[in-house]
Amino acid sequence: MADNQFDIVILGGGSGGYACALRASQLNLSVALIERDKLGGTCLHWGCIPTKALLHAAEVADTARESATFGVDLSLNGIDLVAVNKYRDGVVNRLYKGLQGLVKSRDITYVEGTGHLTGPNTVTVDGTEYVGRHVVLATGSYARTLPGLEIGGRVMTSDHVLGLDTIPKSVIVLGGGVIGVEFASVWKSFGAEVTIIEALPRLVPAEDEACSKALERAFRKRKINFTTGVRFASVTQDEHGVVATLEDGSTFAAEIMLVAVGRGPNASGMGFEEQGIAMDRGWVLADERLRTNVPSVRAVGDIVPGLQLAHRGFQQGIFVAEDIAGLNPPPIDELGIPRVTYCEPEIGSIGLTEAQAKERFGADQVQSYEYNLGGNGKSQILATTGFVKLVRKVDGPVVGVHMVGSRIGEQIGEAQLIYNWEAYPAEVASLVHAHPTQNEALGEAHLALAGKPLHAHA
């Protein structure tokens, strides 16, 4: 092809964009990948990886603090946040260099700069046009705030708090979803007093209600404060701290406030609407094959309505590359995308909640079962509580798996196979689950749902 003419031009080098570029290159398609900031996007530099590094440091702190429980005499002398951040940044930098090397090793034209969609087949960067038979929009998301709530000073988003080099004595977390409970968990482990404000009736409101109740019990035990069911009204700040006021008049004071009310689509100011891309409240609309209303333009990741998860964007990027290459891959089932919340205790889930299943199939057509981790040897060794909850259609497959417990997110791999392969409880019950592992809890839950409970009451 001529210079700056490609099979695919990708705008955005995050999980969705770089996955699309790598897979397209494998399939012998010519690719231009355009990124205005750092290759790897939010997940690698400001989201998944740095926050999970902090959560691991928090786990180490808790292990030291609670070591006497296991007969080990340790003392926790404090948290050196500068050193924690150095460890975190080392993890990010190693992955960043590896990703840069991977993209460089492929036949991918990597363009650093801010791109604008200037035609149905054209992205322009600093006056240079990159033309593709197909254009893939993968511009990611940004940390949202609430109308009238200004970010600045002691009122911060998750992007800003990653830059802190000291641990605040007290924190208000506005938002009890995934980001909010993860940061609340970190700060409590690091010794801060934490209060979560969630407008909806329960923490992690997108999860099965049983998971919310279990997390709330665990947070109470950890002395993480939270209020639910009352909306935030306003916040004031001075040189000493912040005061948040709720609509019922109650107030909460702390050194800083983290605004964790979700992420919005980063899809404005880049020419999408001007080129006729159908949008809704900032989101780019796409069908199940990730096609926009403009035939040559696809969209993947956080700008497309649905779960805002790096692995969703990653898989969508692969899907789009394969679809453009004519491989006709099956559409991605959004419910079949695994979800993990990495607070302590962790939450892992996939498929329908019990309430969603009853709404879809009818209450009399849904059966559920909770297997308590009290009967699981490895969970007792880890001194964690929680459960594995299964939701199935009566006389049908498992349509939802919901788990709570320390490190339980590691079990989401088998859970997603169970859901995506439409397994019946008896089929999973016949598999051998290694002992002693938390993975056994999945096996035990399916044994019980198949009518033959062993380490569980009927």
N, C-alpha and C positions, 0 to 999 in steps of 0.2 A: 504494500500500500504506500501511498505518498506520505511525505512527512506530515505528522500530526493527524493522520487518518488511521482510525482504529476500528476493530470490531466492537469493542466496548470501551466507553469512557466512564469512569467511576468517580463520583464526587463525594469524597469522604473516606478517610483511611482508618476508621475504627473497625470493630469486629466484623460488621457486615461488609464493609467496603474491601478490606484486605482479604477476607475469605473469598469473596467473589473474584478478586484479582488473581489470587493464587490458583483457584480451581479453573478459572478461564484460561490461564496460562498453561496449565496441565493439558487442557483440551485443545491446545494449539490455536487459541484465539489471541489476536493482538489486543493489548490492554494498556490504557493510560489510567493511572491512579493518582488522584489529586487530593492533597491534604494541606490545610492551612496551618495546622499546628503540629502535633506529634503523631507519627504513625502508631497505631494502636488505640487511639481515641480515649474516650472517657474511662472505659473499663480498665485499661492498663495503667493510665496515669493518674486518674482522680477517683476511680470507683472501685470496682471489684478487687483488684490486686492490692492497692495500698490499704484499703479498709480491712481486708482479710488478714493482711500482715499485722495490722494493729490488733485485730481480734485474737491472733495467735499470741502476740505479746501479752494481751490481757489474760489469756488462758494460762500462760506461764506464771504470771503474777498470782493468779488465783491458786495455782498448784502449790506455789511456795507458801502462800498465806494459809492454806489448808493442809499443809504437809503432815502435821501431827496426826491427822485422821488416818494416815497410812503408816504411822510409826516412823516417820522420817523427820529428823530435827533440823528444820530450815528456818531461816528468818528472812522476812522481806524488808530490806532496808530502804526501799523507796523506788520510784519510777523516774528514770532519767529520760525525759521525753526527747531530748536532742539525740540520745543514743538510739532510742526506739525509732525515731524518724530516719536515722542513718541506716539502720537495719532494713526498714521499710523501703527506703529509696534504693538500697542495694538490690533488693528483690526486683523492683520495677526496672532498674537500669539493666540488669542481666537479661530480663525478658525483652526489653526494648531493643537491645543490641542484637539479640537472637532474631527478633522479628525483622529488623532492618536488614540483617544478613540474608534472611530467607527471601525477602522481596527482591534484594539485589541479585540473588542467584538465579532468579527467574527472568524470563524475557518480558519484563514489565517496565514501562516508562513511568517512573515516579516523578511527580511534579509537586514541588513545594510552593504553595501560594493559595490565595483566596479565589475560588472559582465561582462563576456565575453562569447560570443556564441562560444562554443567549439565543437559543434556537432549539427546535425539537431534537436535533442531533449534535448540538454544539455547546461546549463549556468553554468559557473564556477566562484565562488567568493572566492578569497583567498585560492585557492587550493581545495575547497569543491565543488563537482558537485551536481547540482540540475537538475533532469531529469523529463521532462514532456511529456505526450502524445502530448501536444501542447506547443509551445513557442510563446509568444506574445512580439513583440518588440515595446517599447513605450518610447523611449529615448529622445524625445523632440527636442528642438532647442536651438540655441545660437545666440547672437547678432552679426550680420554680419558687416563687413567693406568692403571697396572697395579695389581692387588690388593696392598695393603700399601705402595705407593709414594706417599708424601705429597708434594703440591706445596707449595712454599714456600721462601722464602730464595733459595738459588742453584739450586734445582731448579724449572724453569719449563716452562710449556706455550708453544705458539706465540702465544697471546694475550698472555702476559706479556713475551716477548722483544721484541715490537713496541714496548714502552715503554722499552727500554734507550736511554740517550743517550750511552753510550760503548761502544766495541768491546772485547769480552773478548779477552784474549791467547790463550786456549785454550777450547775448547768440546767437550763430549761430546754427541753427538746420539744419543739412544736411539730407534732405529727408522730403518730404511733404506728406507722407502716414499717416496711422493711428497713429503710435507711434510718429512721428514727430509733427503732429498738436496737439496731446494731450499734449505733453510736452510744446510746444509753448504756448498753452492756459494757462497751469498752471503758467508758468514763467511770462507771461504778467500779470495775475491776482495778482501775488506776487510782481509786480513792476519792473520787468526786461525789458530792451529793447530787442526785439526778431527779428531776421531775419531768415526766412526759405529759403533754397536753394533746389529747386526741378528741376531735369533735364527734366522731362516730361512737356508737355504744361500746366498742371493745377494741383492744389492741389488735394489730394485724387483721383488720376487718375483712380483708380479701380471703383469709384462710377459713377452713372449717371451724365452726364455733368451738368445738372441743379443743382445737389447738390454741385458740385465743384464751380459753379458760385456763389451760395448762400453763401457758406462758405468763398469764397474770398471776397465778399462784406462785410460780417460780420467781417472778420479779418481786412480789411481796416478801418472799423469803429472803431475797437478796437485798431487801430494803431499797429497791428502786421505786420511787413514788410515781404515781400516775393518776390522772383524772380523765374520765371519758364521758362522752355524751353532752358536753357543753362546749360551745364554739368560742374560739379566741376572738377578742374584741380589739385590743390594742397593746402596745408596748412603749414604755419610756426608758430612756437610758441616761446615765451620767458617768462621771469618771470612775465610779465605784462598781456599777453593775446595771442590771436591767430589772424592770418590774413589768410583768405581763398581767393583763386584766382580761378576764373572761366575760362573756355576755351576761352571766348571772351575778357579776360584780366581784367575784372572788379574785384574789391577786396572788402572784407568786414572784418571789425575788431570787435572783441568782447573779453570778458574775457575768455570764454570757448566755445568749439564746441561740440555739441552732434551729434554723428554719428547714424542716425536713418534710415538706408537704408534697413531695413528688417531683418528677421531672417533666418538662415540657418539650415539645418537638422543636428542634433547631432547623426550621424550614422557612424562615422569613428573610427578606432582604437579599435573596440569591437568585431572584428572577423566576421562581417557580410559577407564581400566580400570573406573572406577565406572559409566560409562555403557554398559558391556558391549562396548567395542571389543576385538576379538581382538588380542592382542599376543604377542610371543615375545622374551624376553630384552631387553625394552625397546623393540623395534621394533614399529611399527604394521603389521599385515598387510593387504595390499591385493591385489586381483586385477589382471589385465592392463589393466583399465579404471579402475584406481586406486580401486575401491570397497572399503570395509571391509565387515565382516559386518553393520554397521548400515546399512540401505538409504539413509538420508539423509546419510551421512557418507562423504566421500572423504579421501584422504591423498596428499600429494605431497612430493617432495624427500628430504632426508636421513633422515627418520624411517621411510621405506619401505626395506626391504632392497634392496641393489643398490649401484651406483656412487654415491659421494657427490660429485657434481659439480654446480656451480651451473647449468650449462647443461642438465643432466638435469632438475633441479627446474623450471627456466624452461619447458622444453618440456612437462613434465608439467602445469604450471599452465595453459598454453594448451590442452592436450588436454582437461583437466577442464572448463574453461569451454565449449569447443566441444561436448563430450559432453553437458553439462547443457542446452545450448541446442538439442540435437537434431540437430547436424550429423553425428553418427556418424563421427568421425575414426578412422582405423586405429590400433590399439595401437602403442605405441612399442617398437621392437626394442632391447633393452638393449645387444646387441652392436653395434648401429649407432650408438652414442653415441661421438663422438670423445674421445680421451684424450690429454692433453699434460702432460708433466712438464717444468717450465721451468728446470731446472738447466743447467749448462754442461758437456757438450753437452745439448741438448734431446732428449726422446723424444716421438714422436708415434705413436699406434697406434689401430687400430680393428679390430673383428671378432675372429676366433679366432686364438690363438697356434698355432704349428705343432703343439705337443703336444696342444692342445685339438682341433684339426682331425683329427689322427690318431686320437684317442680317439672322436670323433664319427663319422667316415666310414671308418676303417680306414687303417692305415699305407700300404697299397698304393694307396689312392685319393686321396692327398695329394701335391702337388708344391709345392716352394718354390724361391725364387731370391733371392739377395742381390746387389744392384747396389752396388758400392763407390763412395763419393763421390769417390774419387781420379780417376775419369773424368769428373767434373762440373766444368765451368769455373767457375761461380759459387762452388762450395764451395772450389775451389783459391784463388780470389780472397779468400775469407773465411778461408782457412787453417784449414779445419775438416776433420776426418775423420769417417767414419761410413758409413752404408749405408741403402738402401731394401730391405726384405725383403718379398716377396710370398708369400702362401700361397693356393693354389687347389685346388679339387677337380679331379682328373684329368679332362680334357675338359669342365670346367665353369667356373663363375665364380670370381673372386677372393673368398676368404672371410676374408682377413686382410691388413692392411698394417701394417708395423712399421718405424719410421724412427728413426735416431739422427744427430745432427749439430747444429752451431750453427744456430739459427733454423729448424730443420727443422719445428717445430710449425706454422709458417705454411703448410705443405703439407698439413695435415690436411683442409682443405676439399675438395680434389679426392679425397683418399683416402676420405673418407666418402661421396662420390657414387659412387665405384667400388664400395664395399661395398654401400651401400644400394640401388643400382640394379642390383646383381648383374651387374656388367660382366665380360665375358670379356677376357683379355689382348689378344687381337687387336683388340678394339673400342677399348681405350684406346691401343694402339700406333698406331692410325690417326689419333688426334688430334694436332694440331700444338701442341707445347710450346715456349714462347718461349725464345730463346737470347740471352744466357746467364742462366739462372735455375736455382735449385735444383729448381724444378718439373720441369725436364728429366729429373731423375733418376727421377721417377715414370714418365715416358714411356719412358726407356731400359730400366727394369726390366721394363715390360710388353712392350717390343720383344723383350727376351731371352726372356721366358717364352712369348711367341708364336712363338718359334723363329727369330727374326731379329735376333740381337744385333748392334749396331753399335759403340758405344763401350764394349764389354765383351767379354770372352772367352766363348766358348760353354761 
